[in-house]
Amino acid sequence: MSVHKPGIKKVTTHQLQAMKERGEKISMLTAYDFTMAKVLDQAGIDVLLVGDSASNVMAGHETTLPITLDQMIYHAQSVVRGVDRALVVVDVPFGSYQGSSSEALRSSIRIMKESGGHAVKMEGGEEIADSVKRVLSAGIPVMGHLGLTPQSIYKFGTYSVRAKEEEEAKKLISDAKLLEELGCFAIVLEKIPSALAGEVAKAVKIPIIGIGAGPEVDGQVLVVHDMLGINKDFSPRFLRRYADLHTIMTDAVQGFIKDVKDRDFPNEKESY
């Protein structure tokens, strides 16, 4: 667990609320390990999401469904150790909160106690209201997640944009209001039309963080491996690549291989 260093002002749920109120946008990225978390935290990121996207990015699964609660706790522990400033939010994985509110509470307590994370995130609206209520009643901060909810991929059958139809758009707005009423401190909106996302951000007082939800929301989140260009297989419209680390890393590895084969590494200075 990270020991808080004096002089560093930690980001809290309260501060995120104040950021929305003064119109300052919130920056959020995923992190799954100590080294990356440390880099992102020192760069000044506001929120780190230990996402169940670790299932895809770190473990190579096709969906987020296979990752377990134990695996999520392991990733969260690693991230928390690397963080001095950012708020760390941990996804409650598929199958560990949908069954009942008591299961949701058990899972969330384990995440908080064993990882030292600062909040949990759960996907869904009205259908998980009891679970959200129960977790919040234990004093655990909850971030909601609406729109494209990847844990429900087999229900939707596609990763395409959600809430294009009026009925789904209405449900999305009422779900956002419900999550706010229950006491969620923020909501992630994934892959929904920009205008609707803006409408939701205005309809609730809590921060709305978008991914593929346009610029009218209160903050943005991306998967760090996509944003850094480590992962080249995924190019959705909403992704901006800020680096091409795939090429840089490939060149570095090939340079190492060449130097080893050519007997150029290690040289005299690099030997004892």
C-alpha positions as CSV (number, residue, x, y, z in Angstrom):
1,M,0.0,0.0,0.0
2,S,1.4,3.4,-0.9
3,V,2.6,5.5,2.0
4,H,1.3,9.1,1.5
5,K,4.1,11.6,1.1
6,P,3.7,14.9,2.9
7,G,3.2,17.9,0.7
8,I,1.4,16.0,-2.1
9,K,-2.2,16.9,-2.3
10,K,-4.2,13.7,-3.0
11,V,-7.1,13.8,-5.5
12,T,-10.4,13.0,-3.7
13,T,-14.0,12.5,-4.9
14,H,-14.7,15.8,-3.3
15,Q,-12.1,17.5,-5.5
16,L,-13.5,15.9,-8.6
17,Q,-16.8,17.5,-7.7
18,A,-15.2,20.9,-7.3
19,M,-13.4,20.5,-10.6
20,K,-16.8,19.9,-12.4
21,E,-18.2,23.0,-10.6
22,R,-15.4,25.3,-11.7
23,G,-15.3,23.8,-15.2
24,E,-11.9,22.1,-15.0
25,K,-11.8,18.9,-17.0
26,I,-10.9,15.6,-15.3
27,S,-8.1,13.4,-16.8
28,M,-8.3,9.7,-16.3
29,L,-6.3,6.7,-17.6
30,T,-6.2,3.0,-16.9
31,A,-3.4,1.4,-15.1
32,Y,-2.7,-2.3,-14.2
33,D,0.8,-2.4,-12.7
34,F,3.2,-0.5,-10.3
35,T,5.6,0.9,-12.9
36,M,3.0,2.3,-15.2
37,A,1.0,3.7,-12.3
38,K,4.0,5.5,-11.0
39,V,4.7,7.1,-14.4
40,L,1.1,8.3,-14.8
41,D,0.8,9.5,-11.2
42,Q,4.0,11.5,-11.5
43,A,2.9,13.0,-14.8
44,G,-0.1,14.5,-12.9
45,I,-3.1,12.3,-13.9
46,D,-6.2,13.0,-11.8
47,V,-7.8,9.5,-11.7
48,L,-6.4,6.0,-12.4
49,L,-8.8,3.3,-13.3
50,V,-7.8,-0.3,-12.5
51,G,-10.0,-1.4,-15.3
52,D,-11.4,-4.9,-16.0
53,S,-9.9,-4.1,-19.4
54,A,-6.8,-5.8,-17.8
55,S,-8.6,-8.9,-19.0
56,N,-8.0,-7.8,-22.6
57,V,-4.8,-5.8,-22.3
58,M,-2.8,-7.8,-19.7
59,A,-4.3,-11.3,-20.1
60,G,-5.2,-11.4,-23.8
61,H,-8.8,-12.4,-23.4
62,E,-11.3,-11.3,-26.0
63,T,-13.7,-9.8,-23.5
64,T,-13.6,-8.4,-19.9
65,L,-15.7,-11.3,-18.6
66,P,-13.0,-13.8,-17.6
67,I,-11.1,-11.7,-15.2
68,T,-11.6,-12.7,-11.5
69,L,-12.0,-10.7,-8.3
70,D,-8.7,-12.0,-7.1
71,Q,-6.9,-10.9,-10.3
72,M,-8.5,-7.4,-10.1
73,I,-7.3,-7.1,-6.5
74,Y,-3.8,-8.1,-7.5
75,H,-3.7,-5.5,-10.3
76,A,-5.2,-2.9,-7.9
77,Q,-2.6,-3.6,-5.2
78,S,0.2,-3.1,-7.7
79,V,-1.3,0.2,-8.9
80,V,-1.9,1.6,-5.4
81,R,1.8,1.0,-4.5
82,G,2.8,3.3,-7.3
83,V,0.5,6.2,-6.5
84,D,1.0,9.3,-4.3
85,R,-1.6,11.7,-5.8
86,A,-4.2,10.2,-8.1
87,L,-7.6,8.8,-7.1
88,V,-7.5,5.0,-7.7
89,V,-10.9,3.5,-8.9
90,V,-11.2,-0.3,-9.2
91,D,-13.6,-2.1,-11.4
92,V,-15.7,-4.7,-9.7
93,P,-15.5,-7.6,-12.2
94,F,-18.3,-9.4,-14.0
95,G,-20.0,-12.0,-11.8
96,S,-18.9,-10.6,-8.5
97,Y,-21.8,-8.1,-7.9
98,Q,-24.7,-8.9,-10.3
99,G,-26.0,-11.9,-8.2
100,S,-27.1,-10.0,-5.1
101,S,-26.4,-6.8,-3.2
102,S,-24.7,-8.8,-0.4
103,E,-22.3,-10.3,-3.0
104,A,-21.6,-6.8,-4.3
105,L,-20.8,-5.6,-0.8
106,R,-18.5,-8.6,-0.1
107,S,-16.6,-8.0,-3.4
108,S,-16.3,-4.3,-2.8
109,I,-15.1,-4.7,0.8
110,R,-12.5,-7.1,-0.4
111,I,-11.3,-4.7,-3.1
112,M,-11.0,-1.8,-0.6
113,K,-9.4,-3.8,2.3
114,E,-7.0,-5.9,0.2
115,S,-5.9,-3.4,-2.4
116,G,-6.1,0.0,-0.6
117,G,-8.0,1.4,-3.6
118,H,-10.1,4.5,-3.1
119,A,-13.3,3.7,-4.9
120,V,-15.0,1.0,-7.0
121,K,-16.8,1.1,-10.3
122,M,-19.8,-0.9,-11.4
123,E,-21.6,-1.2,-14.7
124,G,-25.3,-0.6,-15.1
125,G,-28.2,1.6,-13.9
126,E,-31.6,0.6,-12.4
127,E,-30.8,-3.1,-12.6
128,I,-27.9,-2.8,-10.1
129,A,-29.5,0.0,-7.9
130,D,-29.7,-2.3,-4.8
131,S,-26.0,-3.3,-5.1
132,V,-24.9,0.4,-5.5
133,K,-27.1,1.4,-2.5
134,R,-25.6,-1.4,-0.3
135,V,-22.0,-0.7,-1.2
136,L,-22.5,3.0,-0.6
137,S,-24.1,2.3,2.8
138,A,-20.8,0.7,3.8
139,G,-19.0,4.0,3.1
140,I,-17.4,2.8,-0.1
141,P,-17.4,5.4,-2.9
142,V,-19.0,4.2,-6.2
143,M,-18.4,5.3,-9.7
144,G,-21.1,4.4,-12.2
145,H,-20.7,3.2,-15.8
146,L,-23.4,3.6,-18.4
147,G,-23.8,3.5,-22.2
148,L,-21.7,0.7,-23.7
149,T,-21.1,-1.6,-20.7
150,P,-18.6,-4.2,-21.9
151,Q,-19.6,-6.7,-19.2
152,S,-22.9,-7.0,-21.0
153,I,-21.3,-7.6,-24.4
154,Y,-23.2,-10.8,-25.0
155,K,-26.5,-9.0,-24.3
156,F,-25.7,-6.3,-26.8
157,G,-23.9,-8.6,-29.2
158,T,-21.8,-5.7,-30.5
159,Y,-19.4,-3.0,-29.3
160,S,-21.2,-0.3,-31.4
161,V,-22.5,3.0,-30.2
162,R,-25.3,2.8,-27.6
163,A,-28.3,5.0,-26.9
164,K,-28.9,6.1,-30.5
165,E,-32.6,5.2,-30.1
166,E,-34.8,7.5,-28.1
167,E,-36.0,4.9,-25.7
168,E,-32.4,3.8,-24.8
169,A,-31.4,7.5,-24.6
170,K,-34.2,8.2,-22.1
171,K,-33.2,5.2,-20.0
172,L,-29.6,6.4,-20.0
173,I,-30.6,9.9,-18.6
174,S,-32.9,8.4,-16.0
175,D,-30.2,5.8,-15.0
176,A,-27.7,8.7,-14.6
177,K,-30.1,10.6,-12.4
178,L,-30.8,7.5,-10.4
179,L,-27.0,6.8,-9.8
180,E,-26.6,10.4,-8.7
181,E,-29.6,10.1,-6.3
182,L,-28.2,6.9,-4.8
183,G,-24.9,8.7,-4.1
184,C,-22.4,7.8,-6.9
185,F,-19.6,10.3,-7.0
186,A,-19.1,10.1,-10.8
187,I,-20.2,8.2,-13.9
188,V,-18.3,6.9,-16.9
189,L,-20.3,7.2,-20.2
190,E,-19.0,4.9,-22.9
191,K,-19.6,5.2,-26.7
192,I,-22.7,7.2,-26.8
193,P,-23.6,10.2,-29.1
194,S,-21.9,13.4,-28.1
195,A,-25.1,15.5,-27.8
196,L,-26.7,12.9,-25.5
197,A,-23.5,12.8,-23.3
198,G,-23.6,16.6,-23.0
199,E,-27.2,16.4,-22.0
200,V,-26.4,13.9,-19.2
201,A,-23.5,16.0,-18.0
202,K,-25.9,19.0,-17.6
203,A,-28.7,16.9,-16.1
204,V,-26.6,15.7,-13.1
205,K,-24.4,17.5,-10.7
206,I,-21.8,14.8,-10.4
207,P,-18.8,14.5,-12.9
208,I,-19.4,12.6,-16.1
209,I,-16.3,11.0,-17.6
210,G,-16.5,10.1,-21.3
211,I,-14.8,7.5,-23.5
212,G,-16.1,7.9,-27.0
213,A,-18.8,10.3,-25.7
214,G,-17.6,13.6,-27.2
215,P,-16.3,16.8,-25.6
216,E,-19.3,18.0,-23.7
217,V,-18.6,15.9,-20.6
218,D,-16.6,16.7,-17.5
219,G,-13.6,14.5,-18.2
220,Q,-12.0,11.9,-20.5
221,V,-10.7,8.4,-20.0
222,L,-8.7,6.1,-22.3
223,V,-7.0,2.8,-22.0
224,V,-3.3,3.6,-21.4
225,H,-1.9,1.0,-23.8
226,D,-4.1,2.4,-26.6
227,M,-3.3,6.0,-25.9
228,L,0.5,5.3,-25.8
229,G,0.3,3.3,-29.1
230,I,1.7,0.1,-27.4
231,N,-1.4,-1.7,-28.7
232,K,-1.8,-1.4,-32.4
233,D,-4.7,-3.8,-33.0
234,F,-7.4,-1.4,-31.8
235,S,-8.3,1.8,-33.6
236,P,-11.8,3.1,-32.6
237,R,-12.8,6.5,-33.8
238,F,-12.6,7.9,-30.3
239,L,-8.9,7.0,-29.8
240,R,-6.2,9.6,-30.1
241,R,-2.7,8.1,-30.0
242,Y,-0.2,10.3,-28.2
243,A,2.8,8.1,-28.9
244,D,3.9,5.2,-31.1
245,L,5.5,3.1,-28.4
246,H,4.9,-0.1,-30.4
247,T,7.5,1.0,-33.0
248,I,9.9,2.4,-30.4
249,M,9.8,-0.8,-28.4
250,T,10.1,-3.0,-31.5
251,D,13.2,-1.0,-32.6
252,A,14.8,-1.3,-29.2
253,V,14.2,-5.0,-28.9
254,Q,15.6,-5.6,-32.5
255,G,18.6,-3.4,-31.6
256,F,19.3,-5.6,-28.5
257,I,18.9,-8.8,-30.5
258,K,21.4,-7.5,-33.2
259,D,23.9,-6.4,-30.6
260,V,23.8,-9.8,-28.8
261,K,24.1,-11.7,-32.1
262,D,27.0,-9.4,-33.3
263,R,28.8,-9.9,-29.9
264,D,28.6,-6.1,-29.4
265,F,26.7,-6.4,-26.1
266,P,28.0,-6.4,-23.5
267,N,31.1,-4.4,-24.2
268,E,34.1,-3.9,-21.8
269,K,32.4,-1.0,-19.9
270,E,29.3,-3.1,-19.4
271,S,31.3,-6.1,-17.9
272,Y,32.7,-6.6,-14.5
